Amino acid sequence: MNNHFTGQYVPGDGFLYRLDARAKLLCLLLFTVAVIAANGPAAYLAVAVSLLALLIFGRLRLRLVLGAVARLWLLYLMVFLTNALFYSTDTPLWKWWIFTLSIQGIVQGLKVIFTIVPIMIFNNILTQTTKPLALTGALQSLLSPLRYVRLPADEIAMILSVAIQFIPTLLEETDTIKKAQTARGARFESCRLHERAAAMLPLIVPVFLSAFQRADELATAMEARGYRGAKYRTRRRSAPLSASAWAALGACTALCAITLVLYFI
């Protein structure tokens, strides 16, 4: 594979690779709360410094971590424009038809971008440094309390794990089909909107067909291997969290507390 896709595990060495998967999932939850609660320059600076320290001291390949996120620039642009041009205000800078550009709309668009990008970077770090089996076990462990309310925690964990593992596969399939369609004359990079829209249909249909085919093949393979549900599987007993895991949880909890305090001040 020439490119690294979001959701793909990349072998490496560092404290993030050795960190317990349960701790990393809980840290993702705390970090998400911290980013959503961030409101103001001080809170955004705390989030940025924390993320930068994680990237530097985690001995991660910055090109792989940030490259997969940067490729979604079109999504970020659409989110920004949606907020900037449709934000209701009494003091617009420019107005035409249903579009209204204002300072408040631009600020709101930037806030949404500053919320989405750090969470996606942290999520990419999680999937890059965590093996799929470890991620599945962590999900099962964290969702185990749902059994007491008669919810299929093991099945939910399995579904989430399979979905996460399918992300890089489908992205790779999309990239392959896009290159094949480009070789046949499709114009994905055309400046004309109608040409881009016409080129997307031959891309979307094969991707969906491939996704259904892979799902059917996976179901057949699981049945052939005697899979009867996650509750019938045996698994290794979960070890208690290590000191490094508790330290990571403490750091994320502190960041979450800081952003919440700054939010209510």
C-alpha positions in Angstrom: 0.0 0.0 0.0 1.6 3.3 -1.1 -0.5 5.5 1.2 -1.4 5.3 4.8 -5.1 5.5 5.4 -7.1 6.5 8.5 -7.8 3.6 10.8 -4.7 1.6 9.7 -2.3 0.1 12.3 1.3 0.9 11.7 3.9 -1.2 13.6 6.3 0.9 15.7 7.9 1.3 19.1 7.1 3.8 21.8 5.2 4.3 25.0 2.0 4.7 23.0 2.4 1.3 21.4 2.9 -0.2 24.9 0.1 1.7 26.5 -3.0 -0.3 27.5 -5.7 -0.1 24.8 -8.4 0.5 27.4 -6.5 3.5 28.7 -6.2 4.9 25.1 -9.9 4.5 24.5 -10.7 6.3 27.8 -8.2 9.0 26.9 -9.9 9.5 23.5 -13.2 10.0 25.3 -11.7 12.5 27.8 -9.8 14.3 25.0 -13.0 14.6 23.0 -14.8 16.1 26.0 -11.9 18.5 26.4 -11.9 19.6 22.8 -15.7 20.1 22.7 -15.5 22.1 25.9 -12.7 24.3 24.6 -13.9 27.9 24.3 -11.3 30.6 24.0 -7.6 31.0 23.2 -6.3 29.6 26.5 -8.4 26.4 26.1 -7.4 25.9 22.5 -3.7 26.5 23.4 -3.9 23.8 26.1 -5.4 21.3 23.6 -2.8 22.2 20.9 0.1 21.9 23.4 -1.1 18.6 24.6 -1.6 17.2 21.1 1.8 18.5 20.0 3.5 16.9 23.1 1.8 13.6 22.3 3.0 13.7 18.7 6.6 14.6 19.6 7.2 12.4 22.6 5.1 9.5 21.3 7.8 8.8 18.6 5.1 8.8 15.9 5.6 9.3 12.2 4.1 12.7 11.8 3.7 12.3 8.0 1.5 9.3 8.5 -0.5 10.7 11.4 -1.1 14.1 9.9 -1.2 13.0 6.2 -4.3 10.9 6.6 -6.1 13.8 8.3 -4.9 16.4 5.9 -6.3 14.5 2.9 -9.8 15.4 4.2 -9.2 19.1 3.6 -12.3 19.3 1.3 -14.5 18.1 4.2 -13.0 20.8 6.5 -13.6 23.5 3.8 -17.2 22.4 3.4 -17.8 22.5 7.1 -16.2 25.9 7.4 -18.2 27.4 4.5 -21.5 25.9 5.8 -21.0 27.6 9.1 -19.6 30.8 7.7 -22.3 31.4 5.0 -25.4 30.2 6.9 -24.8 31.6 10.4 -27.7 33.9 11.3 -26.7 37.3 12.5 -28.0 40.9 12.5 -24.6 42.4 11.3 -23.6 40.6 8.1 -20.5 41.6 6.1 -22.1 40.4 2.9 -25.4 38.9 2.0 -26.8 37.4 -1.2 -29.8 35.2 -1.6 -29.6 32.6 1.2 -25.9 33.2 1.9 -24.9 35.5 4.8 -21.2 36.1 5.6 -20.4 37.6 9.0 -17.6 37.8 11.5 -19.7 35.5 13.9 -20.1 33.0 11.1 -16.4 32.9 10.3 -15.5 32.5 14.0 -18.1 29.7 14.3 -16.7 27.9 11.3 -13.2 28.1 12.8 -14.4 26.7 16.1 -16.0 23.7 14.4 -12.7 23.1 12.4 -10.7 23.4 15.6 -13.0 20.8 17.2 -13.0 18.3 14.3 -9.3 18.3 13.4 -7.8 17.5 16.9 -10.3 14.7 17.5 -9.5 13.2 14.2 -5.7 13.4 14.8 -6.1 11.7 18.2 -8.4 9.0 16.7 -5.7 8.4 14.0 -3.1 8.1 16.7 -5.2 5.6 18.5 -5.8 3.3 15.5 -2.2 3.7 14.3 -0.7 2.6 17.6 -3.2 -0.1 18.6 -3.5 -3.6 17.2 -7.0 -4.5 16.0 -7.2 -7.5 18.4 -6.2 -5.3 21.3 -8.8 -2.7 20.3 -11.5 -5.4 20.2 -10.5 -6.6 23.6 -10.5 -3.1 25.0 -14.0 -2.4 23.6 -15.3 -5.6 25.1 -13.8 -4.8 28.5 -15.1 -1.2 28.6 -18.6 -2.2 27.3 -18.9 -5.2 29.7 -21.1 -3.3 32.2 -23.8 -3.2 29.5 -24.5 -6.9 30.1 -26.2 -5.9 33.4 -28.9 -4.1 31.4 -29.2 -7.0 29.0 -27.5 -5.3 26.1 -25.2 -7.4 23.8 -21.9 -5.8 24.8 -19.7 -8.4 23.1 -21.6 -8.1 19.8 -21.5 -4.3 19.9 -17.7 -4.5 20.5 -17.3 -6.9 17.6 -19.3 -4.7 15.3 -17.3 -1.5 16.2 -14.1 -3.4 15.8 -14.9 -4.8 12.4 -16.2 -1.3 11.3 -12.9 0.3 12.4 -10.8 -2.3 10.6 -12.9 -1.9 7.4 -12.1 1.8 7.2 -8.6 1.5 5.7 -9.7 -1.4 3.5 -12.5 0.7 1.9 -10.3 3.7 1.6 -7.7 1.6 -0.2 -10.5 0.2 -2.5 -11.7 3.7 -3.2 -8.2 4.9 -4.1 -7.7 1.9 -6.5 -11.1 2.4 -8.2 -10.4 6.2 -8.5 -7.1 5.5 -10.2 -8.8 3.0 -12.6 -11.6 5.4 -13.5 -9.0 8.3 -14.0 -7.1 6.0 -16.4 -10.4 5.5 -18.3 -11.0 9.3 -18.6 -12.9 10.3 -15.5 -12.2 13.9 -14.5 -12.2 14.0 -10.7 -9.9 17.1 -10.6 -11.9 19.1 -13.2 -12.7 22.7 -12.4 -16.3 22.1 -13.7 -18.7 21.0 -11.0 -20.9 18.9 -13.4 -17.9 17.0 -14.6 -16.8 16.1 -11.0 -20.4 15.1 -10.2 -20.6 12.9 -13.3 -17.3 11.3 -12.4 -18.4 10.5 -8.8 -21.2 8.1 -9.8 -18.8 5.5 -11.4 -16.8 5.7 -8.2 -19.5 5.5 -5.6 -21.3 2.5 -7.1 -18.3 0.1 -7.2 -17.2 1.1 -3.7 -20.7 0.3 -2.3 -20.7 -3.0 -4.2 -17.3 -3.9 -2.9 -18.3 -3.0 0.6 -21.3 -5.4 0.5 -19.2 -8.1 -1.1 -16.5 -7.9 1.6 -19.2 -7.9 4.3 -20.8 -11.0 2.8 -17.3 -12.7 2.5 -16.5 -11.9 6.1 -19.9 -13.3 7.3 -19.3 -16.5 5.3 -15.8 -16.9 6.7 -16.9 -16.3 10.3 -19.7 -18.9 9.9 -17.3 -21.4 8.3 -15.0 -21.0 11.3 -17.8 -21.8 13.7 -18.5 -18.3 15.0 -21.6 -18.3 17.1 -21.4 -15.0 18.8 -18.9 -13.2 21.0 -20.4 -14.5 24.3 -19.3 -18.1 23.4 -15.7 -17.0 22.9 -13.0 -17.5 25.5 -10.6 -14.6 26.2 -7.7 -13.9 28.3 -8.5 -12.2 31.6 -7.8 -8.5 31.5 -4.8 -7.4 33.5 -5.1 -4.4 35.8 -4.1 -1.0 34.3 -0.4 -0.2 34.7 1.1 2.9 36.2 1.7 4.4 32.8 -1.9 3.9 31.9 -3.1 5.6 35.0 -0.6 8.5 34.3 -2.0 8.9 30.8 -5.6 8.9 32.2 -4.5 11.5 34.8 -3.0 13.8 32.2 -6.2 13.6 30.0 -8.4 14.1 33.0 -6.3 17.2 33.9 -6.7 18.6 30.4 -10.4 17.9 30.5 -10.7 19.7 33.8 -8.8 22.7 32.6 -11.0 23.2 29.5 -14.1 22.7 31.6 -13.0 25.3 34.1 -12.1 27.8 31.4 -15.5 27.1 29.8 -17.4 28.1 32.9 -15.3 31.0 33.9 
